[in-house]
Amino acid sequence: MELRQIRYVLAVAEERSFSRAANRLHLAQPSLSQQIAKLEKILGVSLFHRLPQHVELTDAGQRFVQVAQTLVDMSEGLEREMRAYAVGESGKLLVGSLPITGAYVLPRVLPTFTQQFPGVELQLMEETSSHLEQLLVRGKIDVSLLTMPISEPTLTIIPAINEEIFLAVPSNHPLAKRKEVDLAEVADQPFILLKEGQGFRTISLRLCEQAGFRPRIVFESTNIQTVQSLVAAGMGVSFAPKMITLAPGTIEPPTYVRIKTKPSRTLVVAYRKDKPLSRPAEAFVQCLIEQGGKI
């Protein structure tokens, strides 16, 4: 049994189709089918039910995929670790970032980092905090900027940025001219929040809960800038971290009002505890921490 055959099975299992998996793997479909059939013969079991429109994993196939994913992740992790030892100041660094946060923070970090490691190819992956957390656990990225709270115990977490959270209201809102506001004053207001899976949504809900109410959510978005635009248009109120108030990304931003309790959020740099960082990764983490202290 070869590692490439294991990768083939995982691709077919994910795509639920030999043809789609073959396209993804840049293989001819007959070749892919032959390789998996050869593996099934070696194992003495069928891994897939071949149905007219798609394929499904057999019981044996489900168990195979469960263990195989772990093997592939370990293999990729080992390759990256050995590559880090071998190349030192060259190679590839896979970095995860929250979309809007990355747009504000990374331009402050990358110039310094690229001067230190001009031979390192940096690849950026932008996703929600929860998705990035899972990519880190699976070894698909090396380091990531995440929003607290983080539930995964296998990650090393280093605080990088602590920023105040403000209430966002339309410019004509009665609270827009206030210097600060008690959140209980907006308990009956319509709220616009990020969708499930976004770390800042969890923070927003927690702030409302601490203020003694559950927000009436009228709109949701995956983009915090869209949230700000909807607030500016008078559709409701929301929250915004400091970096968004400095660069809201909208033509007519909402008004940002300080909350009496001065809540804040913590952004952290995270990586796997069992995976030593390469020199470039260590330098990148240090750059993030240094820049975070200036925000």
TABELQUI-V507795 format. One record per residue. N is the residue number from 1. RES is the residue in three letters. PSI is psi as a letter, one per 20 degrees, with the letter a starting at -180 (* if undefined). Layout:
n:N res:RES psi:PSI
n:N res:RES psi:PSI
This chain:
n:1 res:MET psi:p
n:2 res:GLU psi:q
n:3 res:LEU psi:h
n:4 res:ARG psi:h
n:5 res:GLN psi:h
n:6 res:ILE psi:g
n:7 res:ARG psi:h
n:8 res:TYR psi:g
n:9 res:VAL psi:g
n:10 res:LEU psi:h
n:11 res:ALA psi:g
n:12 res:VAL psi:h
n:13 res:ALA psi:h
n:14 res:GLU psi:g
n:15 res:GLU psi:h
n:16 res:ARG psi:k
n:17 res:SER psi:p
n:18 res:PHE psi:h
n:19 res:SER psi:g
n:20 res:ARG psi:h
n:21 res:ALA psi:h
n:22 res:ALA psi:g
n:23 res:ASN psi:g
n:24 res:ARG psi:h
n:25 res:LEU psi:i
n:26 res:HIS psi:l
n:27 res:LEU psi:q
n:28 res:ALA psi:q
n:29 res:GLN psi:g
n:30 res:PRO psi:h
n:31 res:SER psi:g
n:32 res:LEU psi:g
n:33 res:SER psi:g
n:34 res:GLN psi:g
n:35 res:GLN psi:g
n:36 res:ILE psi:h
n:37 res:ALA psi:h
n:38 res:LYS psi:g
n:39 res:LEU psi:g
n:40 res:GLU psi:h
n:41 res:LYS psi:g
n:42 res:ILE psi:g
n:43 res:LEU psi:h
n:44 res:GLY psi:j
n:45 res:VAL psi:q
n:46 res:SER psi:p
n:47 res:LEU psi:h
n:48 res:PHE psi:q
n:49 res:HIS psi:o
n:50 res:ARG psi:o
n:51 res:LEU psi:r
n:52 res:PRO psi:g
n:53 res:GLN psi:i
n:54 res:HIS psi:r
n:55 res:VAL psi:q
n:56 res:GLU psi:q
n:57 res:LEU psi:p
n:58 res:THR psi:r
n:59 res:ASP psi:g
n:60 res:ALA psi:h
n:61 res:GLY psi:h
n:62 res:GLN psi:g
n:63 res:ARG psi:h
n:64 res:PHE psi:g
n:65 res:VAL psi:h
n:66 res:GLN psi:g
n:67 res:VAL psi:h
n:68 res:ALA psi:h
n:69 res:GLN psi:h
n:70 res:THR psi:g
n:71 res:LEU psi:g
n:72 res:VAL psi:g
n:73 res:ASP psi:g
n:74 res:MET psi:h
n:75 res:SER psi:g
n:76 res:GLU psi:h
n:77 res:GLY psi:g
n:78 res:LEU psi:g
n:79 res:GLU psi:g
n:80 res:ARG psi:h
n:81 res:GLU psi:g
n:82 res:MET psi:h
n:83 res:ARG psi:h
n:84 res:ALA psi:g
n:85 res:TYR psi:h
n:86 res:ALA psi:g
n:87 res:VAL psi:h
n:88 res:GLY psi:e
n:89 res:GLU psi:j
n:90 res:SER psi:r
n:91 res:GLY psi:b
n:92 res:LYS psi:p
n:93 res:LEU psi:o
n:94 res:LEU psi:o
n:95 res:VAL psi:p
n:96 res:GLY psi:q
n:97 res:SER psi:q
n:98 res:LEU psi:p
n:99 res:PRO psi:g
n:100 res:ILE psi:g
n:101 res:THR psi:g
n:102 res:GLY psi:h
n:103 res:ALA psi:h
n:104 res:TYR psi:h
n:105 res:VAL psi:g
n:106 res:LEU psi:h
n:107 res:PRO psi:h
n:108 res:ARG psi:h
n:109 res:VAL psi:g
n:110 res:LEU psi:g
n:111 res:PRO psi:g
n:112 res:THR psi:g
n:113 res:PHE psi:g
n:114 res:THR psi:h
n:115 res:GLN psi:h
n:116 res:GLN psi:h
n:117 res:PHE psi:m
n:118 res:PRO psi:h
n:119 res:GLY psi:i
n:120 res:VAL psi:p
n:121 res:GLU psi:o
n:122 res:LEU psi:p
n:123 res:GLN psi:p
n:124 res:LEU psi:p
n:125 res:MET psi:o
n:126 res:GLU psi:p
n:127 res:GLU psi:r
n:128 res:THR psi:r
n:129 res:SER psi:g
n:130 res:SER psi:h
n:131 res:HIS psi:g
n:132 res:LEU psi:h
n:133 res:GLU psi:g
n:134 res:GLN psi:h
n:135 res:LEU psi:h
n:136 res:LEU psi:g
n:137 res:VAL psi:h
n:138 res:ARG psi:i
n:139 res:GLY psi:j
n:140 res:LYS psi:h
n:141 res:ILE psi:r
n:142 res:ASP psi:g
n:143 res:VAL psi:r
n:144 res:SER psi:q
n:145 res:LEU psi:p
n:146 res:LEU psi:r
n:147 res:THR psi:p
n:148 res:MET psi:q
n:149 res:PRO psi:q
n:150 res:ILE psi:p
n:151 res:SER psi:i
n:152 res:GLU psi:o
n:153 res:PRO psi:i
n:154 res:THR psi:j
n:155 res:LEU psi:q
n:156 res:THR psi:p
n:157 res:ILE psi:p
n:158 res:ILE psi:o
n:159 res:PRO psi:p
n:160 res:ALA psi:g
n:161 res:ILE psi:p
n:162 res:ASN psi:o
n:163 res:GLU psi:q
n:164 res:GLU psi:q
n:165 res:ILE psi:p
n:166 res:PHE psi:q
n:167 res:LEU psi:p
n:168 res:ALA psi:p
n:169 res:VAL psi:q
n:170 res:PRO psi:q
n:171 res:SER psi:h
n:172 res:ASN psi:j
n:173 res:HIS psi:q
n:174 res:PRO psi:h
n:175 res:LEU psi:i
n:176 res:ALA psi:h
n:177 res:LYS psi:j
n:178 res:ARG psi:q
n:179 res:LYS psi:h
n:180 res:GLU psi:r
n:181 res:VAL psi:q
n:182 res:ASP psi:p
n:183 res:LEU psi:h
n:184 res:ALA psi:h
n:185 res:GLU psi:i
n:186 res:VAL psi:j
n:187 res:ALA psi:h
n:188 res:ASP psi:j
n:189 res:GLN psi:q
n:190 res:PRO psi:p
n:191 res:PHE psi:q
n:192 res:ILE psi:o
n:193 res:LEU psi:r
n:194 res:LEU psi:r
n:195 res:LYS psi:r
n:196 res:GLU psi:q
n:197 res:GLY psi:i
n:198 res:GLN psi:p
n:199 res:GLY psi:h
n:200 res:PHE psi:h
n:201 res:ARG psi:g
n:202 res:THR psi:g
n:203 res:ILE psi:g
n:204 res:SER psi:g
n:205 res:LEU psi:h
n:206 res:ARG psi:h
n:207 res:LEU psi:g
n:208 res:CYS psi:g
n:209 res:GLU psi:g
n:210 res:GLN psi:h
n:211 res:ALA psi:i
n:212 res:GLY psi:k
n:213 res:PHE psi:r
n:214 res:ARG psi:p
n:215 res:PRO psi:q
n:216 res:ARG psi:o
n:217 res:ILE psi:p
n:218 res:VAL psi:h
n:219 res:PHE psi:q
n:220 res:GLU psi:q
n:221 res:SER psi:q
n:222 res:THR psi:i
n:223 res:ASN psi:p
n:224 res:ILE psi:h
n:225 res:GLN psi:h
n:226 res:THR psi:g
n:227 res:VAL psi:g
n:228 res:GLN psi:h
n:229 res:SER psi:g
n:230 res:LEU psi:h
n:231 res:VAL psi:g
n:232 res:ALA psi:h
n:233 res:ALA psi:i
n:234 res:GLY psi:j
n:235 res:MET psi:i
n:236 res:GLY psi:a
n:237 res:VAL psi:r
n:238 res:SER psi:a
n:239 res:PHE psi:q
n:240 res:ALA psi:p
n:241 res:PRO psi:r
n:242 res:LYS psi:g
n:243 res:MET psi:h
n:244 res:ILE psi:h
n:245 res:THR psi:h
n:246 res:LEU psi:h
n:247 res:ALA psi:m
n:248 res:PRO psi:h
n:249 res:GLY psi:j
n:250 res:THR psi:q
n:251 res:ILE psi:g
n:252 res:GLU psi:n
n:253 res:PRO psi:r
n:254 res:PRO psi:r
n:255 res:THR psi:p
n:256 res:TYR psi:p
n:257 res:VAL psi:p
n:258 res:ARG psi:q
n:259 res:ILE psi:p
n:260 res:LYS psi:h
n:261 res:THR psi:i
n:262 res:LYS psi:l
n:263 res:PRO psi:q
n:264 res:SER psi:r
n:265 res:ARG psi:q
n:266 res:THR psi:p
n:267 res:LEU psi:p
n:268 res:VAL psi:q
n:269 res:VAL psi:p
n:270 res:ALA psi:q
n:271 res:TYR psi:r
n:272 res:ARG psi:p
n:273 res:LYS psi:h
n:274 res:ASP psi:j
n:275 res:LYS psi:o
n:276 res:PRO psi:p
n:277 res:LEU psi:q
n:278 res:SER psi:r
n:279 res:ARG psi:g
n:280 res:PRO psi:h
n:281 res:ALA psi:g
n:282 res:GLU psi:g
n:283 res:ALA psi:h
n:284 res:PHE psi:g
n:285 res:VAL psi:g
n:286 res:GLN psi:h
n:287 res:CYS psi:g
n:288 res:LEU psi:g
n:289 res:ILE psi:g
n:290 res:GLU psi:g
n:291 res:GLN psi:h
n:292 res:GLY psi:h
n:293 res:GLY psi:i
n:294 res:LYS psi:i
n:295 res:ILE psi:*
